[in-house]
Amino acid sequence: MAYVWSGRMEDAMTTVDAPRSYPAAIPERLDPDPALADLRAQPMIRVRLPYGEPAWLATRYEDVKTVLGDPRFSRAAAAGRDEPRIRPMIPPPGNILGLDPPDHSRLRRLVTKAFTMRRIEQLRPRVQELADELVDGMLKAGPPSDLVAGFALPLPVAVICELLGVPYEDRGDFRYWSDAFMSTTRYPADEVASCARAMNGYMAGLIRQRRAEPRDDLISALVEARDEHDKLSEDEMLSLAQAILVAGHETTASQIPNFVYTLIHHPAQLAAMDDIPRAVEELMRFVPLGLGTGIPRYALEDLELGGVLVRAGEPVLPSIPSANRDSAVFPGADELDLHRDQGSHVGFGHGAHHCLGAPLARMELQVAIGTLFGRLPGLRLAEGDAGIDWKAGLSTRGPERMLVAWD
C-alpha cells in the first residue's frame, strides 16, 4: 500500500512531500504500528491513503473522540468528495455510514430495538447453545482443529442469519461478498463491483419474499417500516439490510480468533482471567481490528484540533487503534491487563456512529471466550504461528485459518 505522510502544518491543500510509510498496521500481526506512539506526542500530521484526497490523521484519544462525536465533523459532507480510503470503492449514497443526524438517527432508530441490551440477553441462551454445539463438533473430531472454520466463523454467521432472516445455507455466497466489500487488494475493482451487484440482488430477493410472507425477523421489520409506515426508502432498506448482514458477523468472526491468539500469547493474564465481560472490554481496547484508519469526517468549520488548524472542508481520519493505546488515558496502554480499571475504549467507535451491534458483539465474544477456554482445557496453537494463515488484502485483520489443540 502506498501510504505516505508529511509533517507539514501549513494549509491542508499543500502538496504532501517527504513521503514516508504511513503508520498502518501490518495484517500479519495484531499490534498497532509503533510509530503511532511518536505521533501522539506531536501535532497532527497530513497523510495520503492509497485512494482519495489528503487528510489529517488524529491519533490521540481525545482528538479521536472529538472527530467521532463532535457535530462539527460530518460524514454526510463526504458526498461527492474523493474521500480518503484504503479501498478503491466509495460507499454508495444513502449508506447509513455516510449520513449525519437527523437522517442517520431516523435509520438507526428502525433497527435499535433489535440490539437493545434486553433483546441481546434474551438471545444469550441461543448463542450459548450454538457455541456448545460447535465445541461438541470440535471435541468429536479431535485436535487439531481449525478454530476459524470450526467455531469463530459459523457462530456469528448463524446468529446474524437468525436475527436478520437470512438462510444459513447461503453463507458461502455472502461471506464471499463480504470479503469483497472489505477488500483492499485481494479482489480487483470489477470483481468487487460484481459482488456488490450480486449482494444487492440477493437482498432484494429476500425483501420480496418477506413482503409476500412476513416472518419474525429484522428484514420483515424493515419491510413493514417501509411499506406501512413510510419511514425509509427502498434504497435505504436495502442498504441497511446489507450493512447489518456484513457488519453483524465480520467483526466477531475476526475478533474471536484474534482474542484467542492474544490470550494464548499472554499466559499469565489468561491464567488470572476471572471476569469474562471485563476481559472482553480490555481485549477490545488492546486488539485492533482494522488496518489503522477510521472512516474520515469532514470539518464543517475552521477549528483547532491536535495542535493544528483544521479548515472547513478538510477530512480528518480518526485512528481508533492509536486512541486505544493512548497512555494518557490508559496507563500502561501497551500492556494487556484483564483487571484494568476500565476506561472508555473506542473499539466500537463513539458518537452518532457508535457501533449499532456492539451489545450483540460483546455478548457473542463473552460466550465465545468463556466457552472455548472453559470447555477446551489447555487450549493452544497446534503448530504455533506456523499453523495460522493470516488475512491479506482485506481491511480487517485476523486469521483465516488457525489450528488449535487442547488437552
C-alpha positions in Angstrom: 0.0 0.0 0.0 1.4 3.4 -1.0 0.8 5.2 2.2 2.7 8.5 2.6 2.8 11.1 5.3 4.1 14.6 5.8 4.9 16.6 8.9 3.9 19.9 7.3 1.4 22.0 9.2 0.5 24.6 6.5 -2.7 24.8 4.6 -4.3 21.3 4.1 -4.0 21.5 0.3 -0.2 21.9 0.5 1.4 19.2 -1.6 2.4 16.2 0.5 6.1 15.9 0.5 8.9 13.8 2.0 6.9 10.6 1.6 7.3 8.1 4.4 5.5 4.9 5.2 2.1 5.7 6.6 1.7 4.2 10.2 -0.7 1.4 9.3 -1.0 -2.0 10.9 0.5 -5.0 9.3 -2.0 -7.7 8.6 0.3 -10.4 9.9 0.4 -9.0 13.4 -2.2 -7.7 15.9 -0.2 -4.7 17.2 -0.6 -1.1 16.1 2.4 0.4 14.3 4.8 1.6 17.0 5.2 4.9 15.1 1.7 5.9 16.4 3.2 6.4 19.8 5.5 9.0 18.5 2.7 10.7 16.5 0.6 11.0 19.7 3.3 13.2 21.1 3.3 15.7 18.3 0.7 17.8 16.4 -1.5 16.1 13.9 0.2 15.3 10.5 -1.1 15.2 7.0 -1.4 11.8 5.3 -2.4 10.3 2.0 -4.1 6.9 1.7 -4.0 4.7 -1.4 -7.2 6.4 -2.6 -8.7 9.8 -2.2 -7.6 13.2 -1.2 -5.1 14.0 1.6 -6.3 14.1 5.2 -5.3 14.9 8.7 -4.6 12.0 11.0 -5.9 12.1 14.6 -4.0 9.7 16.9 -4.7 11.0 20.5 -7.7 9.6 22.4 -9.3 13.0 23.0 -8.8 14.1 19.4 -10.2 10.9 18.0 -13.3 11.2 20.3 -13.8 14.7 19.1 -13.7 13.7 15.4 -16.1 10.8 16.1 -18.5 12.7 18.3 -18.4 16.4 17.6 -21.2 17.6 15.2 -18.7 20.0 13.6 -17.3 16.9 11.9 -19.5 15.3 9.3 -19.9 12.1 7.4 -22.5 13.5 5.1 -20.1 16.1 3.8 -18.1 13.3 2.2 -20.8 13.0 -0.5 -19.4 13.9 -3.9 -15.8 14.0 -2.5 -12.9 11.7 -3.3 -12.8 10.7 0.4 -9.5 9.2 1.7 -9.8 5.4 2.0 -7.8 2.2 1.7 -10.2 0.6 -0.7 -11.0 1.6 -4.3 -14.8 1.6 -3.7 -16.5 4.6 -2.3 -19.6 3.8 -0.2 -22.8 4.3 -2.2 -25.1 7.3 -1.4 -27.7 6.6 1.3 -25.5 4.2 3.2 -26.1 4.7 6.9 -22.3 5.1 7.5 -22.4 8.2 5.2 -25.2 10.1 7.0 -25.4 12.6 9.8 -28.3 13.2 12.1 -31.2 13.6 11.7 -31.2 11.2 8.7 -28.8 8.8 10.4 -30.8 8.9 13.6 -34.0 8.0 11.7 -32.5 4.9 10.2 -30.7 3.9 13.3 -34.0 4.0 15.4 -35.6 1.5 13.0 -33.1 -1.2 14.0 -32.1 -0.2 17.5 -34.8 -2.3 19.1 -33.2 -5.4 17.7 -29.9 -4.7 19.5 -31.1 -3.5 22.9 -29.5 -5.0 26.0 -32.7 -6.7 26.9 -33.1 -8.3 23.5 -29.5 -9.3 23.4 -29.7 -11.0 26.8 -32.7 -12.9 25.5 -30.5 -14.2 22.7 -27.7 -15.3 25.0 -29.1 -18.8 25.7 -29.4 -19.4 22.0 -25.9 -18.2 21.3 -24.6 -20.4 24.1 -26.4 -23.4 22.6 -24.8 -22.7 19.2 -21.4 -22.3 20.8 -21.7 -25.6 22.7 -22.8 -27.4 19.5 -19.7 -26.1 17.7 -17.4 -27.1 20.5 -19.1 -30.5 20.6 -18.1 -30.9 17.0 -14.5 -29.9 17.7 -14.3 -32.4 20.5 -15.8 -35.2 18.4 -13.3 -34.6 15.6 -10.4 -34.1 18.0 -7.4 -31.9 17.7 -6.0 -30.2 15.7 -9.0 -28.2 14.7 -9.3 -25.0 12.6 -10.8 -22.5 15.1 -11.9 -20.2 12.3 -13.8 -22.8 10.2 -15.0 -24.8 13.2 -16.1 -22.1 15.6 -15.2 -18.4 15.0 -17.0 -18.0 11.7 -20.1 -20.2 12.0 -21.1 -18.8 15.4 -21.7 -15.1 14.4 -22.9 -16.1 11.0 -25.6 -18.4 12.4 -26.6 -15.6 14.9 -26.9 -12.9 12.3 -28.7 -15.2 9.9 -31.4 -16.0 12.5 -31.7 -12.4 13.7 -31.9 -10.8 10.2 -33.7 -13.7 8.5 -31.0 -14.8 6.0 -30.8 -18.5 5.1 -27.8 -20.0 6.8 -27.2 -22.3 3.7 -26.4 -19.1 1.7 -23.4 -18.3 4.0 -20.8 -19.2 1.4 -22.1 -16.5 -1.0 -22.5 -13.7 1.4 -19.1 -14.5 3.0 -17.5 -14.0 -0.4 -19.4 -10.8 -1.0 -18.4 -9.5 2.5 -14.7 -10.2 1.8 -15.1 -8.4 -1.5 -16.6 -5.4 0.3 -13.7 -5.4 2.8 -11.1 -5.8 0.0 -8.1 -3.5 -0.2 -6.0 -5.5 -2.7 -7.4 -9.0 -2.6 -10.0 -8.6 -5.4 -9.9 -6.4 -8.5 -12.3 -3.5 -8.7 -14.5 -5.1 -11.3 -14.9 -8.2 -9.1 -15.8 -6.0 -6.1 -18.4 -4.2 -8.2 -19.8 -7.6 -9.4 -20.1 -8.8 -5.8 -21.9 -5.6 -4.8 -24.4 -6.2 -7.5 -24.9 -9.8 -6.5 -25.4 -8.9 -2.8 -27.9 -6.2 -3.9 -29.9 -8.6 -5.9 -29.8 -11.2 -3.2 -31.1 -8.9 -0.5 -33.7 -7.5 -2.9 -35.0 -11.1 -3.4 -35.2 -11.7 0.4 -37.2 -8.4 0.7 -39.6 -9.6 -1.9 -40.1 -12.8 0.0 -40.8 -11.0 3.2 -43.3 -8.8 1.5 -45.2 -11.9 0.4 -44.6 -13.9 3.6 -43.6 -11.8 6.7 -41.7 -13.5 9.5 -40.4 -12.6 12.9 -37.1 -11.3 11.7 -35.4 -8.0 11.1 -35.9 -8.0 7.3 -39.6 -8.3 7.8 -39.5 -5.4 10.3 -37.7 -3.2 7.8 -40.2 -4.1 5.1 -43.0 -3.1 7.5 -41.3 0.2 8.2 -41.0 0.8 4.5 -44.4 -0.3 3.3 -46.7 0.6 6.2 -45.1 3.4 8.0 -43.1 5.1 5.1 -40.1 5.6 7.4 -37.4 4.7 4.9 -36.9 4.5 1.2 -36.5 1.3 -0.8 -32.8 2.0 -1.3 -32.3 2.8 2.4 -34.0 -0.5 3.4 -31.7 -2.4 1.0 -28.6 -0.7 2.2 -29.5 -1.2 5.9 -30.1 -4.9 5.4 -26.8 -5.4 3.6 -24.9 -3.3 6.2 -26.3 -5.4 9.1 -25.5 -8.7 7.3 -21.9 -7.7 6.7 -21.1 -5.9 10.0 -23.2 -8.3 12.0 -20.8 -11.1 11.6 -17.5 -9.8 10.3 -16.2 -8.1 13.5 -17.0 -11.0 15.8 -15.7 -13.6 13.3 -12.4 -11.9 13.2 -12.1 -10.9 16.9 -12.8 -14.4 18.3 -9.5 -15.9 16.9 -7.7 -12.6 17.5 -8.7 -12.7 21.2 -7.8 -16.4 21.5 -4.4 -15.7 19.8 -3.8 -12.8 22.2 -4.7 -14.7 25.3 -2.6 -17.7 24.4 0.4 -15.3 24.0 -0.3 -13.8 27.4 -0.4 -16.9 29.6 -0.2 -15.1 32.9 -3.2 -12.9 32.0 -5.1 -16.0 30.7 -4.4 -17.9 34.0 -5.8 -15.0 36.0 -8.8 -14.3 33.9 -11.8 -14.5 36.2 -14.3 -11.9 34.7 -15.1 -12.6 31.1 -17.1 -9.4 30.4 -14.2 -7.3 31.8 -11.7 -9.3 29.8 -13.6 -8.8 26.6 -13.6 -5.0 27.2 -9.8 -5.0 27.7 -9.3 -7.2 24.6 -11.5 -4.8 22.6 -9.2 -2.0 23.7 -5.9 -3.9 23.2 -6.6 -5.8 19.9 -7.3 -3.5 16.9 -9.5 -5.0 14.2 -8.8 -2.6 11.3 -5.7 -1.6 9.5 -5.2 1.6 11.4 -7.6 4.2 9.9 -11.2 5.0 10.6 -13.8 6.4 8.3 -13.0 10.1 7.6 -15.0 13.0 8.9 -15.1 16.4 7.2 -14.8 19.6 9.2 -17.8 21.9 8.8 -15.9 24.9 10.1 -12.4 26.1 10.9 -11.3 24.7 14.2 -8.2 23.8 16.2 -7.6 20.1 16.8 -4.4 18.2 17.8 -2.3 21.3 17.7 -3.2 22.3 14.1 -5.8 24.4 12.4 -8.2 22.2 10.5 -10.1 24.2 7.9 -13.7 23.8 6.8 -14.0 21.1 4.2 -10.8 19.2 5.2 -11.1 15.5 6.1 -9.7 14.0 9.3 -9.0 10.3 9.8 -9.5 9.0 13.4 -7.1 6.3 14.3 -9.0 4.1 16.8 -6.1 1.7 17.3 -3.9 4.6 18.3 -6.6 6.1 20.6 -6.9 2.9 22.4 -3.2 2.8 23.1 -3.0 6.4 24.4 -1.2 6.1 27.8 -2.6 9.5 28.8 -6.0 7.7 29.2 -4.9 4.0 29.7 -1.8 3.8 31.9 0.5 1.0 30.6 -1.6 1.1 27.4 0.7 -1.3 25.5 0.2 -4.0 28.2 -2.7 -6.4 28.3 -4.3 -6.1 31.7 -7.5 -8.1 32.1 -8.0 -6.5 35.5 -7.6 -2.9 34.3 -9.9 -0.3 35.7 -11.9 0.1 32.6 -11.6 3.3 30.7 -13.9 4.1 27.9 -12.2 2.4 24.9 -13.3 3.4 21.4 -13.1 -0.1 19.9 -16.8 0.2 18.9 -16.4 3.8 17.9 -18.0 6.8 19.5 -20.8 9.3 18.9 -23.6 9.0 16.5 -21.9 6.2 14.6 -21.1 4.1 17.6 -21.4 0.5 16.5 -25.1 -0.4 16.5 -24.4 -4.0 17.0 -21.9 -3.5 19.9 -24.2 -5.2 22.5 -24.5 -8.3 20.2 -20.8 -8.4 19.5 -20.0 -8.1 23.2 -22.3 -10.9 24.2 -21.1 -13.2 21.4 -17.4 -12.6 22.3 -18.2 -13.2 26.0 -19.9 -16.5 25.2 -17.2 -17.5 22.7 -14.2 -16.8 25.1 -16.0 -18.4 28.1 -17.0 -21.5 26.1 -13.6 -22.1 24.4 -11.4 -21.7 27.4 -14.0 -23.3 29.7 -14.6 -26.4 27.7 -11.2 -26.9 25.9 -8.6 -27.0 28.8 -5.1 -26.2 27.7 -6.3 -24.5 24.5 -3.2 -23.7 22.5 -1.9 -23.2 19.0 -1.4 -26.7 17.5 1.5 -25.7 15.3 2.5 -22.4 16.8 2.3 -19.4 14.5 3.1 -21.8 11.6 -0.5 -23.1 11.9 -2.0 -19.7 11.1 -2.9 -18.2 7.8 -3.4 -14.5 8.2 -5.8 -12.5 6.2 -4.3 -10.4 3.4 -5.7 -7.8 1.2 -8.6 -7.0 3.5 -9.4 -4.0 5.7 -10.0 -6.3 8.7 -7.2 -8.4 10.3 -7.1 -11.8 11.8 -6.5 -15.5 10.9 -8.3 -17.1 8.0 -7.1 -20.5 9.4 -5.9 -21.1 12.9 -5.1 -24.6 14.1 -5.6 -25.2 17.8 -5.3 -28.2 20.1 -6.2 -28.9 23.7 -5.6 -31.4 26.5 
